[in-house]
Structure formats: C-alpha cells, structure tokens
Amino acid sequence: MKAKCTNVQFENTNNCKLKYYNGTFREFAANILIKGRGDGSVCRICIISKHISEDMKAKGVALLSEDIIITQRQVFKYRKHPKTRKGANIPTEDYEIIEDTLKNPTHIYEDTVQRRLVYVCTHPYRDNWLIKVVVEPNYKFHDTVMNVAKSWGIVEKSKMNGAQYRKIQ
C-alpha cells in the first residue's frame, strides 16, 4: 500500500518543503510499521495549544510555527521500546489517543528539568493513569523549524504532581 503523501510547504519555514502524510496518526504509524522503513514524511497532528504559545510569549520566546508534527523517527523509537515490558508504552491500536491528547489536552505542563523548553500534554487513559505527550516547540527538523511531539507514554497521575512539572493549564 502506497503512502498517501503530498508535498506541503509550511509557513515560516524559509521555503523548505516537508512531505506531509494525509491521514490520521494511527494510519501513519501503521503504514510505517508495516513497511518497516520510512519515506521521509511527517504527520501533522494539530495546531499548538494557545496556552503553550501564551506561555512562550510570556517567557519572551517566539513561536516559529503553529503546527505540531510527528516524525517517522518517533514512531520507530516506540516499536521495541524498553518501557513496553513495564506497560508504560501505548499500544499501536490506541495511537488515536495520542492525537486526542495533543488536540484536547486535559492539562499542559512545562518540564522544568529539561535544558530546552519542553511542554507535556496529558489526557486521561485508565483509572489513575494518563497519556503523556512531550512537545518540543521550535525544533529544527531538516532545516525547518516545527513543533514536534518527541515522546509519549502512560504514566501515573501522581507523577505529574512533582517539582519537575509546572502546570500552565
């Protein structure tokens, strides 16, 4: 099955072109995992939350793109991730919840431990568990600056109450 990709020029990228996958993130991930290799495309999930852009503006950091993307590298990273044995990895059949977390986060936190500015979006999963998606704004990807969902997983709700996270929404 051939990937449904189109070349899309994103704004604010100095005329760089990225290959954009037309479809859901679940389809994007399934397609990559079935093939076993990537074709260089990215999946645009949504526009970054206004809470993140307002927090960045308050810090004096310009937001260079509004789109949140997921690269093929992130999908391959979780294919045989060590957290799978602990149950902290999201099964591929539940990947639509990653999209939901980015589109409608229940809470957004700033990760204060990271050297770079990183935000964490959360969404309820099961009982006392949350889906956690880490977004790095203004990430340079192939000479293009985008907001990238760098990682995701399942965490206990209580883990988000630590000093590492500053709640912004």
C-alpha positions, 0 to 999 in steps of 0.5 A: 500500500502506497503512502498517501503523501503530498508535498506541503510547504509550511509557513515560516519555514524559509521555503523548505518543503516537508512531505506531509502524510494525509491521514490520521496518526494511527494510519501513519504509524501503521503504514510505517510499521508495516513497511518497516522503513520510512519515506521521509514524511511527517504527520501533522497532528494539530495546531499548538495549544494557545496556552503553550504559545501564551506561555512562550510569549510570556517567557519572551520566546517566539513561536516559529510555527503553529503546527505540531508534527510527528516524525517517522523517527518517533514512531520507530523509537516506540516499536521495541521500546524498553518501557513496553515490558513495564506497560508504560508504552501505548499500544499501536491500536490506541495511537488515536489517543495520542492525537486526542491528547495533543488536540484536547489536552486535559492539562499542559505542563512545562518540564522544568528539568529539561535544558530546552523548553519542553511542554507535556500534554496529558489526557486521561487513559485508565483509572489513575493513569494518563497519556503523556505527550512531550512537545518540543516547540521550535525544533529544527527538523531538516532545516525547518523549524516545527513543533514536534511531539518527541515522546509519549507514554502512560504514566501515573497521575501522581507523577505529574504532581512533582517539582519537575512539572509546572502546570500552565493549564 
